[in-house]
Amino acid sequence: MTFPVMQPEIEFEKYQKRGAYHWDQYFGSVLKIDSFLRGRYQLLIHLLRTAGIKSSSSLLEVGCGDGALSGLIYQTFNCEITGVDPSADGIRYSEEMFQKHQFQGSFHVSEGYHLSFPDHRFDFIVLADVIEHLQHPGLMLQELRRLTKPGGYIVITTPIRCSEFPEDTMHVREFYQEELIALCHPFFGTPVRKVYSHPAVWHELYSFGKKSNRSLVRLYCRMVDKILGRNVFFRPNSKQQWKNFRQQGLLFNIAT
């Protein structure tokens, strides 16, 4: 399989400006958390639990950012964590926050297309809301396939495409359900699990409309999330069609 000349990735400056903000958005107080982000992370945790991850498992997160999701995975499953990200600031924050929380993990600066790990190194690989940012997703998927152990799992989460152009200006491409499955199929085969989250109605209320209304909705979501332990965006057992949701997650089992 051949790929076009490599195009540069979109550069993020968020960590220079905001620090390790994902940690506050997930682990922070009721006034700091972001229920939308917490729902994304819980979708990922659900898929890992479905796959039977254990404390003895090795896991690679590609595009780990400031390490907040890796931290949640470690806290939940106590497994071996490795993270890579193109942002040196993100990797620095990952290391600092893991040390602060006394978590164990290894982090490296890399775009993720050509990693230095040996073949079949990891039991699990996570690509959480990263594929929509990639100029060359096929090249990335090929590398993830190389790194996964036989019998291992790859988890991919990403927004569901809902318009002609990406909703987020930092996204290169967003995917309908079947587009994402078709992109992944040559590398991973058919997903063993598909899960949708973030109902469109809550997405609209939380992200759009009058600022005063958004503030009330977000406060309600935070209180229900942090105090009652119910995230309005994460509903893995819903029987509704994917068109009613804004996030999708795929779980692949690499047989050979």
Secondary structure as a PSIPRED ss2 file (coil, helix, strand):
# PSIPRED VFORMAT (PSIPRED V4.0)

   1 M C   1.000  0.000  0.000
   2 T C   1.000  0.000  0.000
   3 F C   1.000  0.000  0.000
   4 P C   1.000  0.000  0.000
   5 V C   1.000  0.000  0.000
   6 M C   1.000  0.000  0.000
   7 Q C   1.000  0.000  0.000
   8 P C   1.000  0.000  0.000
   9 E C   1.000  0.000  0.000
  10 I C   1.000  0.000  0.000
  11 E C   1.000  0.000  0.000
  12 F C   1.000  0.000  0.000
  13 E C   1.000  0.000  0.000
  14 K H   0.000  1.000  0.000
  15 Y H   0.000  1.000  0.000
  16 Q H   0.000  1.000  0.000
  17 K H   0.000  1.000  0.000
  18 R H   0.000  1.000  0.000
  19 G C   1.000  0.000  0.000
  20 A C   1.000  0.000  0.000
  21 Y H   0.000  1.000  0.000
  22 H H   0.000  1.000  0.000
  23 W H   0.000  1.000  0.000
  24 D H   0.000  1.000  0.000
  25 Q H   0.000  1.000  0.000
  26 Y H   0.000  1.000  0.000
  27 F H   0.000  1.000  0.000
  28 G C   1.000  0.000  0.000
  29 S C   1.000  0.000  0.000
  30 V C   1.000  0.000  0.000
  31 L C   1.000  0.000  0.000
  32 K C   1.000  0.000  0.000
  33 I C   1.000  0.000  0.000
  34 D C   1.000  0.000  0.000
  35 S H   0.000  1.000  0.000
  36 F H   0.000  1.000  0.000
  37 L H   0.000  1.000  0.000
  38 R H   0.000  1.000  0.000
  39 G H   0.000  1.000  0.000
  40 R H   0.000  1.000  0.000
  41 Y H   0.000  1.000  0.000
  42 Q H   0.000  1.000  0.000
  43 L H   0.000  1.000  0.000
  44 L H   0.000  1.000  0.000
  45 I H   0.000  1.000  0.000
  46 H H   0.000  1.000  0.000
  47 L H   0.000  1.000  0.000
  48 L H   0.000  1.000  0.000
  49 R H   0.000  1.000  0.000
  50 T H   0.000  1.000  0.000
  51 A C   1.000  0.000  0.000
  52 G C   1.000  0.000  0.000
  53 I C   1.000  0.000  0.000
  54 K C   1.000  0.000  0.000
  55 S C   1.000  0.000  0.000
  56 S C   1.000  0.000  0.000
  57 S C   1.000  0.000  0.000
  58 S E   0.000  0.000  1.000
  59 L E   0.000  0.000  1.000
  60 L E   0.000  0.000  1.000
  61 E E   0.000  0.000  1.000
  62 V E   0.000  0.000  1.000
  63 G C   1.000  0.000  0.000
  64 C C   1.000  0.000  0.000
  65 G C   1.000  0.000  0.000
  66 D C   1.000  0.000  0.000
  67 G C   1.000  0.000  0.000
  68 A H   0.000  1.000  0.000
  69 L H   0.000  1.000  0.000
  70 S H   0.000  1.000  0.000
  71 G H   0.000  1.000  0.000
  72 L H   0.000  1.000  0.000
  73 I H   0.000  1.000  0.000
  74 Y H   0.000  1.000  0.000
  75 Q H   0.000  1.000  0.000
  76 T H   0.000  1.000  0.000
  77 F H   0.000  1.000  0.000
  78 N C   1.000  0.000  0.000
  79 C C   1.000  0.000  0.000
  80 E E   0.000  0.000  1.000
  81 I E   0.000  0.000  1.000
  82 T E   0.000  0.000  1.000
  83 G E   0.000  0.000  1.000
  84 V E   0.000  0.000  1.000
  85 D E   0.000  0.000  1.000
  86 P C   1.000  0.000  0.000
  87 S C   1.000  0.000  0.000
  88 A H   0.000  1.000  0.000
  89 D H   0.000  1.000  0.000
  90 G H   0.000  1.000  0.000
  91 I H   0.000  1.000  0.000
  92 R H   0.000  1.000  0.000
  93 Y H   0.000  1.000  0.000
  94 S H   0.000  1.000  0.000
  95 E H   0.000  1.000  0.000
  96 E H   0.000  1.000  0.000
  97 M H   0.000  1.000  0.000
  98 F H   0.000  1.000  0.000
  99 Q H   0.000  1.000  0.000
 100 K H   0.000  1.000  0.000
 101 H C   1.000  0.000  0.000
 102 Q C   1.000  0.000  0.000
 103 F C   1.000  0.000  0.000
 104 Q C   1.000  0.000  0.000
 105 G C   1.000  0.000  0.000
 106 S E   0.000  0.000  1.000
 107 F E   0.000  0.000  1.000
 108 H E   0.000  0.000  1.000
 109 V E   0.000  0.000  1.000
 110 S C   1.000  0.000  0.000
 111 E C   1.000  0.000  0.000
 112 G C   1.000  0.000  0.000
 113 Y C   1.000  0.000  0.000
 114 H C   1.000  0.000  0.000
 115 L C   1.000  0.000  0.000
 116 S C   1.000  0.000  0.000
 117 F C   1.000  0.000  0.000
 118 P C   1.000  0.000  0.000
 119 D C   1.000  0.000  0.000
 120 H C   1.000  0.000  0.000
 121 R C   1.000  0.000  0.000
 122 F E   0.000  0.000  1.000
 123 D E   0.000  0.000  1.000
 124 F E   0.000  0.000  1.000
 125 I E   0.000  0.000  1.000
 126 V E   0.000  0.000  1.000
 127 L E   0.000  0.000  1.000
 128 A E   0.000  0.000  1.000
 129 D C   1.000  0.000  0.000
 130 V C   1.000  0.000  0.000
 131 I H   0.000  1.000  0.000
 132 E H   0.000  1.000  0.000
 133 H H   0.000  1.000  0.000
 134 L C   1.000  0.000  0.000
 135 Q C   1.000  0.000  0.000
 136 H C   1.000  0.000  0.000
 137 P H   0.000  1.000  0.000
 138 G H   0.000  1.000  0.000
 139 L H   0.000  1.000  0.000
 140 M H   0.000  1.000  0.000
 141 L H   0.000  1.000  0.000
 142 Q H   0.000  1.000  0.000
 143 E H   0.000  1.000  0.000
 144 L H   0.000  1.000  0.000
 145 R H   0.000  1.000  0.000
 146 R H   0.000  1.000  0.000
 147 L H   0.000  1.000  0.000
 148 T E   0.000  0.000  1.000
 149 K E   0.000  0.000  1.000
 150 P E   0.000  0.000  1.000
 151 G E   0.000  0.000  1.000
 152 G E   0.000  0.000  1.000
 153 Y E   0.000  0.000  1.000
 154 I E   0.000  0.000  1.000
 155 V E   0.000  0.000  1.000
 156 I E   0.000  0.000  1.000
 157 T E   0.000  0.000  1.000
 158 T E   0.000  0.000  1.000
 159 P E   0.000  0.000  1.000
 160 I E   0.000  0.000  1.000
 161 R C   1.000  0.000  0.000
 162 C C   1.000  0.000  0.000
 163 S C   1.000  0.000  0.000
 164 E C   1.000  0.000  0.000
 165 F C   1.000  0.000  0.000
 166 P C   1.000  0.000  0.000
 167 E C   1.000  0.000  0.000
 168 D C   1.000  0.000  0.000
 169 T C   1.000  0.000  0.000
 170 M C   1.000  0.000  0.000
 171 H C   1.000  0.000  0.000
 172 V C   1.000  0.000  0.000
 173 R C   1.000  0.000  0.000
 174 E C   1.000  0.000  0.000
 175 F E   0.000  0.000  1.000
 176 Y C   1.000  0.000  0.000
 177 Q H   0.000  1.000  0.000
 178 E H   0.000  1.000  0.000
 179 E H   0.000  1.000  0.000
 180 L H   0.000  1.000  0.000
 181 I H   0.000  1.000  0.000
 182 A H   0.000  1.000  0.000
 183 L H   0.000  1.000  0.000
 184 C H   0.000  1.000  0.000
 185 H H   0.000  1.000  0.000
 186 P H   0.000  1.000  0.000
 187 F H   0.000  1.000  0.000
 188 F H   0.000  1.000  0.000
 189 G C   1.000  0.000  0.000
 190 T C   1.000  0.000  0.000
 191 P C   1.000  0.000  0.000
 192 V C   1.000  0.000  0.000
 193 R E   0.000  0.000  1.000
 194 K E   0.000  0.000  1.000
 195 V E   0.000  0.000  1.000
 196 Y E   0.000  0.000  1.000
 197 S E   0.000  0.000  1.000
 198 H E   0.000  0.000  1.000
 199 P E   0.000  0.000  1.000
 200 A H   0.000  1.000  0.000
 201 V H   0.000  1.000  0.000
 202 W H   0.000  1.000  0.000
 203 H H   0.000  1.000  0.000
 204 E H   0.000  1.000  0.000
 205 L H   0.000  1.000  0.000
 206 Y H   0.000  1.000  0.000
 207 S H   0.000  1.000  0.000
 208 F C   1.000  0.000  0.000
 209 G C   1.000  0.000  0.000
 210 K C   1.000  0.000  0.000
 211 K H   0.000  1.000  0.000
 212 S H   0.000  1.000  0.000
 213 N H   0.000  1.000  0.000
 214 R H   0.000  1.000  0.000
 215 S H   0.000  1.000  0.000
 216 L H   0.000  1.000  0.000
 217 V H   0.000  1.000  0.000
 218 R H   0.000  1.000  0.000
 219 L H   0.000  1.000  0.000
 220 Y H   0.000  1.000  0.000
 221 C H   0.000  1.000  0.000
 222 R H   0.000  1.000  0.000
 223 M H   0.000  1.000  0.000
 224 V H   0.000  1.000  0.000
 225 D H   0.000  1.000  0.000
 226 K H   0.000  1.000  0.000
 227 I C   1.000  0.000  0.000
 228 L C   1.000  0.000  0.000
 229 G C   1.000  0.000  0.000
 230 R C   1.000  0.000  0.000
 231 N C   1.000  0.000  0.000
 232 V C   1.000  0.000  0.000
 233 F C   1.000  0.000  0.000
 234 F C   1.000  0.000  0.000
 235 R C   1.000  0.000  0.000
 236 P C   1.000  0.000  0.000
 237 N C   1.000  0.000  0.000
 238 S C   1.000  0.000  0.000
 239 K C   1.000  0.000  0.000
 240 Q C   1.000  0.000  0.000
 241 Q C   1.000  0.000  0.000
 242 W H   0.000  1.000  0.000
 243 K H   0.000  1.000  0.000
 244 N H   0.000  1.000  0.000
 245 F E   0.000  0.000  1.000
 246 R E   0.000  0.000  1.000
 247 Q E   0.000  0.000  1.000
 248 Q E   0.000  0.000  1.000
 249 G E   0.000  0.000  1.000
 250 L E   0.000  0.000  1.000
 251 L E   0.000  0.000  1.000
 252 F E   0.000  0.000  1.000
 253 N E   0.000  0.000  1.000
 254 I E   0.000  0.000  1.000
 255 A C   1.000  0.000  0.000
 256 T C   1.000  0.000  0.000
